[in-house]
């Protein structure tokens, strides 16, 4: 029996990107859902790609793996009484309930960007804005008037010693190292966020970087969170860089978009995307994510086999008891 994968795409405009091919390869039934409460906040719905529902499933029943993607809208905890959750709270509550249920049933969970922040919140972590200063700003090129407290573009990660001891991440890094051509560069992944998380108590920190120290963690056996966008392939990267140039925002009227006005800024952004492609960073990220996704699917399959074995064992035990009772009744009737 194949795996069923639930992808939560809160605003319906993200995409599973590199994660999808390994799922198709494994014969998965993939269900991708978005929240109507979030989608209804959008001004332009041109990028809506997921099935929009009034509420998400109440539990993990019928699914083997959960992926929670990002969204332009944020959630905040620990940021003071004036902090405003942009994502409707009922949608957040439904997603966090799903994360907990999948985790409690040992079904793998992968949270990306907003998804990583929701994983952190679910288990006692907090989400806060990045400070609006140079120390917490990272862009792929110099801009005339750079925004503060933002990470955007293909930026290097520092994987921790714990990552080498994590079977899935270590295997993915091995595939990253094995991709050609050889490179002296550190692993780079696409970033697009202005918030950060504090990992929940007991989490294992897997990756960091200078401008945003919390980049990836594992909680328990198979619940993973990546602040960076490990799902982004070359096509998505190009589209995101162009959206940065044009200021496109599905949650704002076009008149309120903030495009780059300096020609040098525009050229710099497009050159930065081309540089990430030409140096092989995008290709290597694809090797990492494909290997990681395959490992996560293997975990989901093993968990499903365990659940099925337990059910069959329980059914056999019940059948054995029923047979013993029937035999006893037959003997008593003699």
N, C-alpha and C positions, 0 to 999 in steps of 0.2 A: 504494500500500500504506500503510495507516494506521500510526501510531506505537504502540508498546507501551511502557507506563509501568510501572515497578516502584516501588511504594511500600512502604518498610519501616516498619512501625508496631510497634516492638519489643515493647511490652506489650499491643498490640491495643486499647488503650482511648483512644488519641488519634483524630483524624479529619483527613482532608485538607481539610475545610472549603472555603474559598474556592478552593482549587486544583482542585477536582473539576469545576466547571462548565466552565472553559476546556478541560479535557481531553475532556469529553463533547462539547462544541461542536466540537472538532477531530476527533472520531471515533476517539479513542484507545481501545485495549484496555488497561484499567487492572487491574493485578494487585497486591493489597494483602496483604502477608504479615506475620505476627507470629512471634516466637520462642517455641517451647514451653518452652525453658529459662527464659524470663522469665515467661511466663503462669503456669507452674506455681508461681511464688512468690506469686501473688496469692491473697488470702483470698477476696475476692468478685470474680466474673468477670462481673458484670452488664453491664459496658461493653465486653466483648470484641466487636469488630466486624470484625476482619480474619481471614483464613484463617491458622490456626495450623499451623506446620510445624516439623519436627524440626531442619532446617537450611535456611539460605537458599541460593539458587542460587550456584554456585561462581564464576560469571563473569557478565559483562554480555551474553553471547550470547542473542540473541532479544529484547533490550530496547533501547530508544533513549534513555530518560531515567530517572534515579534520583532519588527523593525519600526522604529519611530524616527521619521525624518525631521528636517528643520522647517522653519517658517519665518517670514519677516517679522512676525509678531512675537513678543517676548513674554516671559514670566519672571517675576521677581520675588525673592524672599530675603529677609534680612537687610533690606535696603531702606528701612525706616517706614514710618506710618504713611508717608506721602507716596510711597512706591505704588505704581499703577500696573496691574497685570493687563497687558494688551490683549492677550489671548483670553477669550471668555472662560470664566472659571468652571462652568459646567463641562466644557470640553477638556480642560486640564484635569479635572477630577476623574473623568472617564478614562483618560489616557493613563493617569497614574494608577488607577485601579487595575487596568490591564497589565501594566508593568509589574505590579506586585503579584498578581495572580500567575502570570507566566513564570516569574522568578520562583514563587513558592512551589510551583509544580515542576521545577527544574527544567523548564522549557527555555531555551536560549532567548536572550533579549539583546538587541543592538540599538542604542540611541545615538543619533547624530545631530550635532549642533543643538537646536532646541530640544531634540530628543535626549541628548546627553544631560541637559540641564534638568529635564523632567525625571530622568533616572536618578540623578543626584537628590532632587527634592523628595522623591518617593521614599527614599530610605534615610532621610534625615539631613541631607545636605542643603545648601542654600544657593540661590542665584542672585547675583548682584551685577550692576553695570561695571564695565571696565572704567577705571579712573580716566578722566579727560585730560591726559597729559602725555608728553612725549614718551615717557617710560612704558606706557601701555598702548602705544600706537605702532603698527607695522604695516607698511604698504610696499608694493613691489617696485615703486619708482618714486622719485621726488615730484611733489605737486606744488603748485603755486600757493595754494591755501589748503593744506591737508587737514582732514577731520581728525579730531583727537579721540582716543579711546576706541579705536577700531583696528581690527586685524582683517586684512583683505589681500588675496593673492596667494601665489604658491610660496609658502614659507617653510623653513626647515624645522623639524621636530628633534628633540633629544629624547630618545627612548631610555628608560630607566633600566637598572640592573634587573628589576622585577620582570621587565618585559622579556628578557632572555630566558626567564624561568616559566613564562606563560606559554603553554604549548601552541596555542593558536597564533599569538603575536610573533613568537619566535619563528614559526614556520613561514609566516607572511614576510618577515624581515629577511629570511633566507631567500625567498623568491625575489624580493626586492634586490638583494645583492647579486642574485644570479642573472638579472636582466641585463641585456647588452644595450649600448656599449658600457664598459666599466666607467665608474665615476668616483671622484674624491668627495663629491657633495654628500651632505647629510640627506636623509629622506625628507622630501617635501610633499606637503599636501595642501589642497585648496582651503583657504580660510575666508569666512565672511561672517563676522559677528562683532557685537559691541557689548555683550554680556559675558559673564564667566560664572563657573560654579565652584563651590567648595564641595569636595567629594564627601560622601556620607561616611560616618564612623565605620571603620573596618574595611574600607575600600583599599584596593591595591593600585597605587599611582603607576601608570605605565609610560606616560610621555609628558614632556613639559617643553616650554620655550621661554625666552627672556621676557617678552612683553605680555604673556599670559601663561602663568605657571601651570595651570590645570588644563591639560590637553586630552588626556585619556585615562580611564581607570577600569578596573574589573571589580565587580561586587559579587561575592560568592563564587560559584563555579563557572557560570556561563552567562552572566549579565555584563555587557560591555558598553562603555560610553566613550564616544569620540567627539570632542569639541570641533575638531577640524572635519572637513567634508571628504571623508574617504571614498564616498560614492562618485565623486565628480570625475568624469572622463574629459577628453579633449573637446568634444562638442559642447558639453555643459560649461566647461571653463571659458570657451570662446564667447558663449552667450552671456555668461555672467560678467565678463570684462566689458562687453558691449553695453550691457545694462548699466554698469557703473558709469560708462562714458555718457550715456544718454540720460541717466538719472531715472530710468523707468521704475515706477513704483505702482504695483497693482492696488495699493491701498490709498492712493492719492490721485486727484485729478491731474491730467497732464500739465495743466497750467502751473501746478505746484511742484512738478519735478525739478530736480536740481542737477542739470547736466554740467559736465566739465566745459568751461568756456575758453580755457587757454589751450591753444592748438598744441603746444608742447606737452601739456598734460595728456591730451587725447593720444598723441603719438607715443608718449611714454607708456601708457597703459597697454596699448596694442602691442608695443614692442616687448613688454614684460610677459604677456601671454606667449608670444612667439618664442621668447628666450626659454621659458619653462618647457615648451614643446621641444625646442631644438636641443636643449641640454639633456633631454631624456627623462626629466622629472615626472612628466605626466604619464609616460609609458611605464616607469618604475612604480608609480603609485597604483597604476592599474594592476601590475603584477602582485603587489602587496594585497590589494583589496580582493582580488579574485581568489588568492590563496586563503585569505582570512574568511571570506564568505563560504568557501568550500569546507573549511574546518568547522565553521558554525553550523552548517547544514549537517555535517557528520555528527556533531554533538546532538542536534535535534533528532536525527535518525536513531542514534543509540538510545536516547531517552524514550523515544516512541517504542522501540523494541522492548525496553524494560517495562514500560507501562502495559504493553500487550502481553508480555510474559506473565506479569502479575495478574492481569485479568484472566488469562487462560488458566493459571494456577488456581486462582480463586474459584473459577468455574468448575475445574476438575475436582476440587475439594468438595464443592457443593454437590456435584454429581455423585461423588463417592459416598457422601453422607446419605444422599437420597437412595442410592442402591443398597446401602447397609440397612436403612430403615425398611425398605421394601422387602429385603430378604428376611428381616426379623418378623415382619408382619405375615409373610408366607409361612414361616416356621410355626408361628403362634396359631395359625389357622389350621394346622394339621392335627 
